């Protein structure tokens, strides 16, 4: 079974992502700008629960890129195949 993670767009340029760490049952949190996909910022520790990981990713996106979430400019969390 292929692994899948979750990704959410914040506005047009900020990406938040959570992906499973294979075999450990935890999630890795990362954010980046679509204009600089190599400038990935990761949380220093994995998160156990998916919803907690998604909330941490949203917070990391807001803090890292001075982003303000709003229904009009932030998408839904969507599954992605890894």
PDB file of N, CA, C and O in Angstrom:
ATOM      1  N   UNK A   1       0.843  -1.182   0.000  1.00  0.00           N
ATOM      2  CA  UNK A   1       0.000   0.000   0.000  1.00  0.00           C
ATOM      3  C   UNK A   1       0.886   1.242   0.000  1.00  0.00           C
ATOM      4  O   UNK A   1       1.748   1.382   0.868  1.00  0.00           O
ATOM      5  N   UNK A   2       0.687   2.153  -0.967  1.00  0.00           N
ATOM      6  CA  UNK A   2       1.522   3.358  -1.001  1.00  0.00           C
ATOM      7  C   UNK A   2       1.213   4.293   0.165  1.00  0.00           C
ATOM      8  O   UNK A   2       0.078   4.378   0.635  1.00  0.00           O
ATOM      9  N   UNK A   3       2.238   4.983   0.610  1.00  0.00           N
ATOM     10  CA  UNK A   3       2.062   5.971   1.672  1.00  0.00           C
ATOM     11  C   UNK A   3       1.413   7.226   1.109  1.00  0.00           C
ATOM     12  O   UNK A   3       1.623   7.584  -0.050  1.00  0.00           O
ATOM     13  N   UNK A   4       0.632   7.882   1.937  1.00  0.00           N
ATOM     14  CA  UNK A   4       0.128   9.189   1.525  1.00  0.00           C
ATOM     15  C   UNK A   4       0.238  10.151   2.695  1.00  0.00           C
ATOM     16  O   UNK A   4       0.163   9.774   3.864  1.00  0.00           O
ATOM     17  N   UNK A   5       0.419  11.408   2.324  1.00  0.00           N
ATOM     18  CA  UNK A   5       0.505  12.481   3.300  1.00  0.00           C
ATOM     19  C   UNK A   5      -0.642  13.438   3.051  1.00  0.00           C
ATOM     20  O   UNK A   5      -1.583  13.135   2.317  1.00  0.00           O
ATOM     21  N   UNK A   6      -0.546  14.590   3.673  1.00  0.00           N
ATOM     22  CA  UNK A   6      -1.578  15.613   3.545  1.00  0.00           C
ATOM     23  C   UNK A   6      -0.923  16.956   3.260  1.00  0.00           C
ATOM     24  O   UNK A   6       0.126  17.275   3.820  1.00  0.00           O
ATOM     25  N   UNK A   7      -1.547  17.744   2.384  1.00  0.00           N
ATOM     26  CA  UNK A   7      -0.993  19.044   2.009  1.00  0.00           C
ATOM     27  C   UNK A   7      -2.109  20.085   1.988  1.00  0.00           C
ATOM     28  O   UNK A   7      -3.246  19.805   1.608  1.00  0.00           O
ATOM     29  N   UNK A   8      -1.745  21.296   2.409  1.00  0.00           N
ATOM     30  CA  UNK A   8      -2.690  22.411   2.407  1.00  0.00           C
ATOM     31  C   UNK A   8      -2.005  23.661   1.880  1.00  0.00           C
ATOM     32  O   UNK A   8      -0.898  23.994   2.302  1.00  0.00           O
ATOM     33  N   UNK A   9      -2.663  24.353   0.956  1.00  0.00           N
ATOM     34  CA  UNK A   9      -2.152  25.621   0.458  1.00  0.00           C
ATOM     35  C   UNK A   9      -2.696  26.748   1.325  1.00  0.00           C
ATOM     36  O   UNK A   9      -3.885  26.794   1.639  1.00  0.00           O
ATOM     37  N   UNK A  10      -1.814  27.641   1.700  1.00  0.00           N
ATOM     38  CA  UNK A  10      -2.168  28.843   2.449  1.00  0.00           C
ATOM     39  C   UNK A  10      -1.923  30.012   1.507  1.00  0.00           C
ATOM     40  O   UNK A  10      -0.781  30.424   1.306  1.00  0.00           O
ATOM     41  N   UNK A  11      -2.979  30.538   0.939  1.00  0.00           N
ATOM     42  CA  UNK A  11      -2.809  31.577  -0.063  1.00  0.00           C
ATOM     43  C   UNK A  11      -2.267  30.963  -1.342  1.00  0.00           C
ATOM     44  O   UNK A  11      -2.522  29.794  -1.632  1.00  0.00           O
ATOM     45  N   UNK A  12      -1.535  31.735  -2.095  1.00  0.00           N
ATOM     46  CA  UNK A  12      -1.004  31.244  -3.374  1.00  0.00           C
ATOM     47  C   UNK A  12       0.426  30.741  -3.277  1.00  0.00           C
ATOM     48  O   UNK A  12       0.911  30.093  -4.204  1.00  0.00           O
ATOM     49  N   UNK A  13       1.118  31.026  -2.167  1.00  0.00           N
ATOM     50  CA  UNK A  13       2.549  30.729  -2.122  1.00  0.00           C
ATOM     51  C   UNK A  13       3.007  29.843  -0.965  1.00  0.00           C
ATOM     52  O   UNK A  13       4.103  29.287  -1.033  1.00  0.00           O
ATOM     53  N   UNK A  14       2.222  29.694   0.079  1.00  0.00           N
ATOM     54  CA  UNK A  14       2.656  28.952   1.263  1.00  0.00           C
ATOM     55  C   UNK A  14       2.044  27.550   1.244  1.00  0.00           C
ATOM     56  O   UNK A  14       0.836  27.384   1.076  1.00  0.00           O
ATOM     57  N   UNK A  15       2.908  26.546   1.422  1.00  0.00           N
ATOM     58  CA  UNK A  15       2.480  25.147   1.444  1.00  0.00           C
ATOM     59  C   UNK A  15       2.781  24.567   2.824  1.00  0.00           C
ATOM     60  O   UNK A  15       3.881  24.733   3.350  1.00  0.00           O
ATOM     61  N   UNK A  16       1.792  23.885   3.405  1.00  0.00           N
ATOM     62  CA  UNK A  16       1.972  23.141   4.649  1.00  0.00           C
ATOM     63  C   UNK A  16       1.763  21.665   4.319  1.00  0.00           C
ATOM     64  O   UNK A  16       0.860  21.312   3.561  1.00  0.00           O
ATOM     65  N   UNK A  17       2.607  20.807   4.896  1.00  0.00           N
ATOM     66  CA  UNK A  17       2.508  19.383   4.579  1.00  0.00           C
ATOM     67  C   UNK A  17       2.808  18.551   5.811  1.00  0.00           C
ATOM     68  O   UNK A  17       3.654  18.908   6.631  1.00  0.00           O
ATOM     69  N   UNK A  18       2.097  17.431   5.926  1.00  0.00           N
ATOM     70  CA  UNK A  18       2.419  16.416   6.925  1.00  0.00           C
ATOM     71  C   UNK A  18       2.543  15.097   6.182  1.00  0.00           C
ATOM     72  O   UNK A  18       1.737  14.785   5.306  1.00  0.00           O
ATOM     73  N   UNK A  19       3.559  14.329   6.541  1.00  0.00           N
ATOM     74  CA  UNK A  19       3.737  13.030   5.906  1.00  0.00           C
ATOM     75  C   UNK A  19       4.181  12.022   6.950  1.00  0.00           C
ATOM     76  O   UNK A  19       4.888  12.363   7.898  1.00  0.00           O
ATOM     77  N   UNK A  20       3.760  10.772   6.767  1.00  0.00           N
ATOM     78  CA  UNK A  20       4.100   9.752   7.751  1.00  0.00           C
ATOM     79  C   UNK A  20       5.578   9.372   7.658  1.00  0.00           C
ATOM     80  O   UNK A  20       6.174   9.376   6.581  1.00  0.00           O
ATOM     81  N   UNK A  21       6.136   9.050   8.791  1.00  0.00           N
ATOM     82  CA  UNK A  21       7.476   8.470   8.821  1.00  0.00           C
ATOM     83  C   UNK A  21       7.254   6.966   8.855  1.00  0.00           C
ATOM     84  O   UNK A  21       6.750   6.432   9.843  1.00  0.00           O
ATOM     85  N   UNK A  22       7.624   6.286   7.785  1.00  0.00           N
ATOM     86  CA  UNK A  22       7.315   4.868   7.583  1.00  0.00           C
ATOM     87  C   UNK A  22       7.703   4.012   8.787  1.00  0.00           C
ATOM     88  O   UNK A  22       8.821   4.082   9.297  1.00  0.00           O
ATOM     89  N   UNK A  23       6.742   3.206   9.219  1.00  0.00           N
ATOM     90  CA  UNK A  23       6.984   2.240  10.275  1.00  0.00           C
ATOM     91  C   UNK A  23       6.985   2.780  11.688  1.00  0.00           C
ATOM     92  O   UNK A  23       7.081   2.002  12.637  1.00  0.00           O
ATOM     93  N   UNK A  24       6.882   4.092  11.861  1.00  0.00           N
ATOM     94  CA  UNK A  24       6.957   4.667  13.205  1.00  0.00           C
ATOM     95  C   UNK A  24       5.608   5.165  13.732  1.00  0.00           C
ATOM     96  O   UNK A  24       5.466   5.394  14.933  1.00  0.00           O
ATOM     97  N   UNK A  25       4.626   5.333  12.859  1.00  0.00           N
ATOM     98  CA  UNK A  25       3.323   5.795  13.294  1.00  0.00           C
ATOM     99  C   UNK A  25       3.294   7.245  13.748  1.00  0.00           C
ATOM    100  O   UNK A  25       2.462   7.626  14.572  1.00  0.00           O
ATOM    101  N   UNK A  26       4.204   8.055  13.212  1.00  0.00           N
ATOM    102  CA  UNK A  26       4.255   9.479  13.541  1.00  0.00           C
ATOM    103  C   UNK A  26       4.308  10.282  12.242  1.00  0.00           C
ATOM    104  O   UNK A  26       4.536   9.736  11.163  1.00  0.00           O
ATOM    105  N   UNK A  27       4.090  11.591  12.376  1.00  0.00           N
ATOM    106  CA  UNK A  27       4.005  12.483  11.219  1.00  0.00           C
ATOM    107  C   UNK A  27       5.110  13.530  11.255  1.00  0.00           C
ATOM    108  O   UNK A  27       5.422  14.083  12.309  1.00  0.00           O
ATOM    109  N   UNK A  28       5.702  13.796  10.088  1.00  0.00           N
ATOM    110  CA  UNK A  28       6.680  14.870   9.932  1.00  0.00           C
ATOM    111  C   UNK A  28       5.952  16.094   9.378  1.00  0.00           C
ATOM    112  O   UNK A  28       5.146  15.984   8.455  1.00  0.00           O
ATOM    113  N   UNK A  29       6.247  17.256   9.954  1.00  0.00           N
ATOM    114  CA  UNK A  29       5.596  18.516   9.578  1.00  0.00           C
ATOM    115  C   UNK A  29       6.594  19.398   8.835  1.00  0.00           C
ATOM    116  O   UNK A  29       7.729  19.564   9.283  1.00  0.00           O
ATOM    117  N   UNK A  30       6.177  19.966   7.701  1.00  0.00           N
ATOM    118  CA  UNK A  30       7.045  20.880   6.964  1.00  0.00           C
ATOM    119  C   UNK A  30       6.219  21.950   6.268  1.00  0.00           C
ATOM    120  O   UNK A  30       5.033  21.765   5.991  1.00  0.00           O
ATOM    121  N   UNK A  31       6.871  23.072   5.991  1.00  0.00           N
ATOM    122  CA  UNK A  31       6.261  24.174   5.239  1.00  0.00           C
ATOM    123  C   UNK A  31       7.301  24.743   4.288  1.00  0.00           C
ATOM    124  O   UNK A  31       8.503  24.632   4.530  1.00  0.00           O
ATOM    125  N   UNK A  32       6.835  25.349   3.208  1.00  0.00           N
ATOM    126  CA  UNK A  32       7.731  26.003   2.258  1.00  0.00           C
ATOM    127  C   UNK A  32       6.929  26.948   1.373  1.00  0.00           C
ATOM    128  O   UNK A  32       5.699  26.949   1.389  1.00  0.00           O
ATOM    129  N   UNK A  33       7.647  27.742   0.612  1.00  0.00           N
ATOM    130  CA  UNK A  33       7.038  28.636  -0.374  1.00  0.00           C
ATOM    131  C   UNK A  33       7.085  27.975  -1.743  1.00  0.00           C
ATOM    132  O   UNK A  33       8.076  27.330  -2.085  1.00  0.00           O
ATOM    133  N   UNK A  34       6.026  28.126  -2.530  1.00  0.00           N
ATOM    134  CA  UNK A  34       6.053  27.553  -3.875  1.00  0.00           C
ATOM    135  C   UNK A  34       7.126  28.220  -4.729  1.00  0.00           C
ATOM    136  O   UNK A  34       7.630  27.619  -5.678  1.00  0.00           O
ATOM    137  N   UNK A  35       7.471  29.449  -4.398  1.00  0.00           N
ATOM    138  CA  UNK A  35       8.514  30.166  -5.130  1.00  0.00           C
ATOM    139  C   UNK A  35       9.914  29.744  -4.700  1.00  0.00           C
ATOM    140  O   UNK A  35      10.895  30.112  -5.347  1.00  0.00           O
ATOM    141  N   UNK A  36      10.020  28.972  -3.610  1.00  0.00           N
ATOM    142  CA  UNK A  36      11.309  28.476  -3.131  1.00  0.00           C
ATOM    143  C   UNK A  36      11.118  27.092  -2.509  1.00  0.00           C
ATOM    144  O   UNK A  36      11.235  26.945  -1.292  1.00  0.00           O
ATOM    145  N   UNK A  37      10.824  26.069  -3.329  1.00  0.00           N
ATOM    146  CA  UNK A  37      10.530  24.744  -2.794  1.00  0.00           C
ATOM    147  C   UNK A  37      11.714  24.054  -2.122  1.00  0.00           C
ATOM    148  O   UNK A  37      11.531  23.039  -1.450  1.00  0.00           O
ATOM    149  N   UNK A  38      12.920  24.585  -2.290  1.00  0.00           N
ATOM    150  CA  UNK A  38      14.073  23.996  -1.600  1.00  0.00           C
ATOM    151  C   UNK A  38      14.271  24.591  -0.211  1.00  0.00           C
ATOM    152  O   UNK A  38      15.079  24.083   0.567  1.00  0.00           O
ATOM    153  N   UNK A  39      13.547  25.659   0.110  1.00  0.00           N
ATOM    154  CA  UNK A  39      13.665  26.311   1.421  1.00  0.00           C
ATOM    155  C   UNK A  39      12.675  25.732   2.423  1.00  0.00           C
ATOM    156  O   UNK A  39      11.884  26.465   3.017  1.00  0.00           O
ATOM    157  N   UNK A  40      12.719  24.428   2.607  1.00  0.00           N
ATOM    158  CA  UNK A  40      11.771  23.737   3.484  1.00  0.00           C
ATOM    159  C   UNK A  40      12.119  23.982   4.947  1.00  0.00           C
ATOM    160  O   UNK A  40      13.281  23.888   5.343  1.00  0.00           O
ATOM    161  N   UNK A  41      11.102  24.295   5.744  1.00  0.00           N
ATOM    162  CA  UNK A  41      11.247  24.449   7.194  1.00  0.00           C
ATOM    163  C   UNK A  41      10.498  23.286   7.831  1.00  0.00           C
ATOM    164  O   UNK A  41       9.314  23.087   7.563  1.00  0.00           O
ATOM    165  N   UNK A  42      11.186  22.513   8.677  1.00  0.00           N
ATOM    166  CA  UNK A  42      10.580  21.354   9.320  1.00  0.00           C
ATOM    167  C   UNK A  42      10.474  21.551  10.827  1.00  0.00           C
ATOM    168  O   UNK A  42      11.297  22.236  11.434  1.00  0.00           O
ATOM    169  N   UNK A  43       9.456  20.947  11.419  1.00  0.00           N
ATOM    170  CA  UNK A  43       9.359  20.891  12.881  1.00  0.00           C
ATOM    171  C   UNK A  43      10.486  19.971  13.360  1.00  0.00           C
ATOM    172  O   UNK A  43      10.795  18.982  12.697  1.00  0.00           O
ATOM    173  N   UNK A  44      11.101  20.285  14.500  1.00  0.00           N
ATOM    174  CA  UNK A  44      12.230  19.481  14.954  1.00  0.00           C
ATOM    175  C   UNK A  44      11.864  18.068  15.410  1.00  0.00           C
ATOM    176  O   UNK A  44      12.719  17.182  15.413  1.00  0.00           O
ATOM    177  N   UNK A  45      10.605  17.849  15.795  1.00  0.00           N
ATOM    178  CA  UNK A  45      10.192  16.522  16.265  1.00  0.00           C
ATOM    179  C   UNK A  45       8.933  16.071  15.542  1.00  0.00           C
ATOM    180  O   UNK A  45       8.094  16.893  15.174  1.00  0.00           O
ATOM    181  N   UNK A  46       8.800  14.757  15.336  1.00  0.00           N
ATOM    182  CA  UNK A  46       7.569  14.247  14.727  1.00  0.00           C
ATOM    183  C   UNK A  46       6.390  14.363  15.698  1.00  0.00           C
ATOM    184  O   UNK A  46       6.576  14.482  16.909  1.00  0.00           O
ATOM    185  N   UNK A  47       5.192  14.328  15.151  1.00  0.00           N
ATOM    186  CA  UNK A  47       3.951  14.462  15.902  1.00  0.00           C
ATOM    187  C   UNK A  47       3.176  13.147  15.778  1.00  0.00           C
ATOM    188  O   UNK A  47       3.134  12.551  14.701  1.00  0.00           O
ATOM    189  N   UNK A  48       2.565  12.693  16.878  1.00  0.00           N
ATOM    190  CA  UNK A  48       1.880  11.406  16.872  1.00  0.00           C
ATOM    191  C   UNK A  48       0.524  11.411  16.184  1.00  0.00           C
ATOM    192  O   UNK A  48       0.222  10.487  15.429  1.00  0.00           O
ATOM    193  N   UNK A  49      -0.298  12.419  16.419  1.00  0.00           N
ATOM    194  CA  UNK A  49      -1.654  12.428  15.875  1.00  0.00           C
ATOM    195  C   UNK A  49      -1.741  13.290  14.616  1.00  0.00           C
ATOM    196  O   UNK A  49      -1.164  14.375  14.555  1.00  0.00           O
ATOM    197  N   UNK A  50      -2.467  12.797  13.614  1.00  0.00           N
ATOM    198  CA  UNK A  50      -2.581  13.515  12.347  1.00  0.00           C
ATOM    199  C   UNK A  50      -3.158  14.914  12.533  1.00  0.00           C
ATOM    200  O   UNK A  50      -2.595  15.881  12.020  1.00  0.00           O
ATOM    201  N   UNK A  51      -4.260  15.040  13.251  1.00  0.00           N
ATOM    202  CA  UNK A  51      -4.872  16.366  13.411  1.00  0.00           C
ATOM    203  C   UNK A  51      -3.954  17.327  14.152  1.00  0.00           C
ATOM    204  O   UNK A  51      -3.947  18.521  13.855  1.00  0.00           O
ATOM    205  N   UNK A  52      -3.191  16.837  15.093  1.00  0.00           N
ATOM    206  CA  UNK A  52      -2.214  17.677  15.795  1.00  0.00           C
ATOM    207  C   UNK A  52      -1.107  18.107  14.844  1.00  0.00           C
ATOM    208  O   UNK A  52      -0.662  19.254  14.875  1.00  0.00           O
ATOM    209  N   UNK A  53      -0.665  17.179  13.998  1.00  0.00           N
ATOM    210  CA  UNK A  53       0.381  17.502  13.019  1.00  0.00           C
ATOM    211  C   UNK A  53      -0.111  18.565  12.042  1.00  0.00           C
ATOM    212  O   UNK A  53       0.641  19.475  11.691  1.00  0.00           O
ATOM    213  N   UNK A  54      -1.352  18.462  11.602  1.00  0.00           N
ATOM    214  CA  UNK A  54      -1.904  19.459  10.688  1.00  0.00           C
ATOM    215  C   UNK A  54      -2.002  20.829  11.368  1.00  0.00           C
ATOM    216  O   UNK A  54      -1.697  21.851  10.754  1.00  0.00           O
ATOM    217  N   UNK A  55      -2.423  20.845  12.622  1.00  0.00           N
ATOM    218  CA  UNK A  55      -2.498  22.115  13.357  1.00  0.00           C
ATOM    219  C   UNK A  55      -1.113  22.720  13.534  1.00  0.00           C
ATOM    220  O   UNK A  55      -0.948  23.933  13.408  1.00  0.00           O
ATOM    221  N   UNK A  56      -0.106  21.883  13.829  1.00  0.00           N
ATOM    222  CA  UNK A  56       1.273  22.373  13.973  1.00  0.00           C
ATOM    223  C   UNK A  56       1.774  22.919  12.639  1.00  0.00           C
ATOM    224  O   UNK A  56       2.471  23.933  12.609  1.00  0.00           O
ATOM    225  N   UNK A  57       1.427  22.258  11.543  1.00  0.00           N
ATOM    226  CA  UNK A  57       1.844  22.731  10.215  1.00  0.00           C
ATOM    227  C   UNK A  57       1.220  24.092   9.913  1.00  0.00           C
ATOM    228  O   UNK A  57       1.885  24.984   9.387  1.00  0.00           O
ATOM    229  N   UNK A  58      -0.058  24.246  10.249  1.00  0.00           N
ATOM    230  CA  UNK A  58      -0.716  25.542  10.050  1.00  0.00           C
ATOM    231  C   UNK A  58      -0.026  26.633  10.874  1.00  0.00           C
ATOM    232  O   UNK A  58       0.232  27.727  10.373  1.00  0.00           O
ATOM    233  N   UNK A  59       0.265  26.331  12.128  1.00  0.00           N
ATOM    234  CA  UNK A  59       0.953  27.305  12.997  1.00  0.00           C
ATOM    235  C   UNK A  59       2.345  27.636  12.471  1.00  0.00           C
ATOM    236  O   UNK A  59       2.756  28.796  12.477  1.00  0.00           O
ATOM    237  N   UNK A  60       3.071  26.612  12.015  1.00  0.00           N
ATOM    238  CA  UNK A  60       4.412  26.831  11.480  1.00  0.00           C
ATOM    239  C   UNK A  60       4.353  27.722  10.230  1.00  0.00           C
ATOM    240  O   UNK A  60       5.204  28.593  10.048  1.00  0.00           O
ATOM    241  N   UNK A  61       3.359  27.506   9.381  1.00  0.00           N
ATOM    242  CA  UNK A  61       3.185  28.341   8.183  1.00  0.00           C
ATOM    243  C   UNK A  61       2.918  29.791   8.568  1.00  0.00           C
ATOM    244  O   UNK A  61       3.482  30.712   7.976  1.00  0.00           O
ATOM    245  N   UNK A  62       2.051  29.989   9.567  1.00  0.00           N
ATOM    246  CA  UNK A  62       1.737  31.356  10.002  1.00  0.00           C
ATOM    247  C   UNK A  62       2.965  32.055  10.570  1.00  0.00           C
ATOM    248  O   UNK A  62       3.238  33.210  10.243  1.00  0.00           O
ATOM    249  N   UNK A  63       3.695  31.358  11.411  1.00  0.00           N
ATOM    250  CA  UNK A  63       4.870  31.971  12.055  1.00  0.00           C
ATOM    251  C   UNK A  63       6.032  32.162  11.096  1.00  0.00           C
ATOM    252  O   UNK A  63       6.672  33.214  11.103  1.00  0.00           O
ATOM    253  N   UNK A  64       6.310  31.173  10.281  1.00  0.00           N
ATOM    254  CA  UNK A  64       7.475  31.226   9.391  1.00  0.00           C
ATOM    255  C   UNK A  64       7.317  32.278   8.298  1.00  0.00           C
ATOM    256  O   UNK A  64       8.272  32.978   7.960  1.00  0.00           O
ATOM    257  N   UNK A  65       6.116  32.387   7.751  1.00  0.00           N
ATOM    258  CA  UNK A  65       5.906  33.256   6.593  1.00  0.00           C
ATOM    259  C   UNK A  65       4.985  34.433   6.884  1.00  0.00           C
ATOM    260  O   UNK A  65       4.466  35.062   5.961  1.00  0.00           O
ATOM    261  N   UNK A  66       4.780  34.731   8.164  1.00  0.00           N
ATOM    262  CA  UNK A  66       3.933  35.851   8.571  1.00  0.00           C
ATOM    263  C   UNK A  66       2.608  35.803   7.817  1.00  0.00           C
ATOM    264  O   UNK A  66       2.151  36.798   7.254  1.00  0.00           O
ATOM    265  N   UNK A  67       2.014  34.628   7.825  1.00  0.00           N
ATOM    266  CA  UNK A  67       0.771  34.371   7.094  1.00  0.00           C
ATOM    267  C   UNK A  67      -0.422  34.487   8.041  1.00  0.00           C
ATOM    268  O   UNK A  67      -0.340  34.107   9.209  1.00  0.00           O
ATOM    269  N   UNK A  68      -1.512  35.007   7.529  1.00  0.00           N
ATOM    270  CA  UNK A  68      -2.747  35.081   8.299  1.00  0.00           C
ATOM    271  C   UNK A  68      -3.802  34.231   7.587  1.00  0.00           C
ATOM    272  O   UNK A  68      -4.183  34.520   6.453  1.00  0.00           O
ATOM    273  N   UNK A  69      -4.268  33.185   8.266  1.00  0.00           N
ATOM    274  CA  UNK A  69      -5.255  32.289   7.664  1.00  0.00           C
ATOM    275  C   UNK A  69      -6.621  32.961   7.556  1.00  0.00           C
ATOM    276  O   UNK A  69      -7.035  33.730   8.424  1.00  0.00           O
ATOM    277  N   UNK A  70      -7.302  32.640   6.460  1.00  0.00           N
ATOM    278  CA  UNK A  70      -8.672  33.085   6.245  1.00  0.00           C
ATOM    279  C   UNK A  70      -9.332  32.087   5.307  1.00  0.00           C
ATOM    280  O   UNK A  70      -8.676  31.522   4.433  1.00  0.00           O
ATOM    281  N   UNK A  71     -10.613  31.873   5.485  1.00  0.00           N
ATOM    282  CA  UNK A  71     -11.344  30.911   4.663  1.00  0.00           C
ATOM    283  C   UNK A  71     -11.191  31.236   3.179  1.00  0.00           C
ATOM    284  O   UNK A  71     -11.127  30.328   2.350  1.00  0.00           O
ATOM    285  N   UNK A  72     -11.134  32.501   2.846  1.00  0.00           N
ATOM    286  CA  UNK A  72     -11.056  32.916   1.442  1.00  0.00           C
ATOM    287  C   UNK A  72      -9.720  32.586   0.779  1.00  0.00           C
ATOM    288  O   UNK A  72      -9.661  32.462  -0.445  1.00  0.00           O
ATOM    289  N   UNK A  73      -8.638  32.442   1.565  1.00  0.00           N
ATOM    290  CA  UNK A  73      -7.333  32.233   0.913  1.00  0.00           C
ATOM    291  C   UNK A  73      -6.612  30.959   1.329  1.00  0.00           C
ATOM    292  O   UNK A  73      -5.520  30.698   0.824  1.00  0.00           O
ATOM    293  N   UNK A  74      -7.169  30.160   2.222  1.00  0.00           N
ATOM    294  CA  UNK A  74      -6.512  28.909   2.627  1.00  0.00           C
ATOM    295  C   UNK A  74      -7.357  27.723   2.186  1.00  0.00           C
ATOM    296  O   UNK A  74      -8.568  27.688   2.403  1.00  0.00           O
ATOM    297  N   UNK A  75      -6.702  26.762   1.569  1.00  0.00           N
ATOM    298  CA  UNK A  75      -7.410  25.589   1.074  1.00  0.00           C
ATOM    299  C   UNK A  75      -7.662  24.560   2.165  1.00  0.00           C
ATOM    300  O   UNK A  75      -7.350  24.780   3.336  1.00  0.00           O
ATOM    301  N   UNK A  76      -8.225  23.448   1.762  1.00  0.00           N
ATOM    302  CA  UNK A  76      -8.476  22.309   2.636  1.00  0.00           C
ATOM    303  C   UNK A  76      -7.246  21.410   2.675  1.00  0.00           C
ATOM    304  O   UNK A  76      -6.407  21.456   1.776  1.00  0.00           O
ATOM    305  N   UNK A  77      -7.147  20.605   3.702  1.00  0.00           N
ATOM    306  CA  UNK A  77      -6.114  19.568   3.751  1.00  0.00           C
ATOM    307  C   UNK A  77      -6.514  18.479   2.762  1.00  0.00           C
ATOM    308  O   UNK A  77      -7.592  17.896   2.873  1.00  0.00           O
ATOM    309  N   UNK A  78      -5.637  18.209   1.792  1.00  0.00           N
ATOM    310  CA  UNK A  78      -5.900  17.206   0.764  1.00  0.00           C
ATOM    311  C   UNK A  78      -4.855  16.109   0.820  1.00  0.00           C
ATOM    312  O   UNK A  78      -3.687  16.378   1.101  1.00  0.00           O
ATOM    313  N   UNK A  79      -5.266  14.856   0.553  1.00  0.00           N
ATOM    314  CA  UNK A  79      -4.297  13.754   0.553  1.00  0.00           C
ATOM    315  C   UNK A  79      -3.381  13.840  -0.664  1.00  0.00           C
ATOM    316  O   UNK A  79      -3.802  14.244  -1.749  1.00  0.00           O
ATOM    317  N   UNK A  80      -2.138  13.460  -0.467  1.00  0.00           N
ATOM    318  CA  UNK A  80      -1.166  13.388  -1.560  1.00  0.00           C
ATOM    319  C   UNK A  80      -0.480  12.037  -1.503  1.00  0.00           C
ATOM    320  O   UNK A  80      -0.247  11.507  -0.417  1.00  0.00           O
ATOM    321  N   UNK A  81      -0.158  11.482  -2.636  1.00  0.00           N
ATOM    322  CA  UNK A  81       0.573  10.214  -2.666  1.00  0.00           C
ATOM    323  C   UNK A  81       2.059  10.509  -2.631  1.00  0.00           C
ATOM    324  O   UNK A  81       2.552  11.375  -3.354  1.00  0.00           O
ATOM    325  N   UNK A  82       2.765   9.783  -1.785  1.00  0.00           N
ATOM    326  CA  UNK A  82       4.207   9.995  -1.647  1.00  0.00           C
ATOM    327  C   UNK A  82       4.984   8.961  -2.421  1.00  0.00           C
ATOM    328  O   UNK A  82       6.214   8.984  -2.420  1.00  0.00           O
TER     329      UNK A  82
END
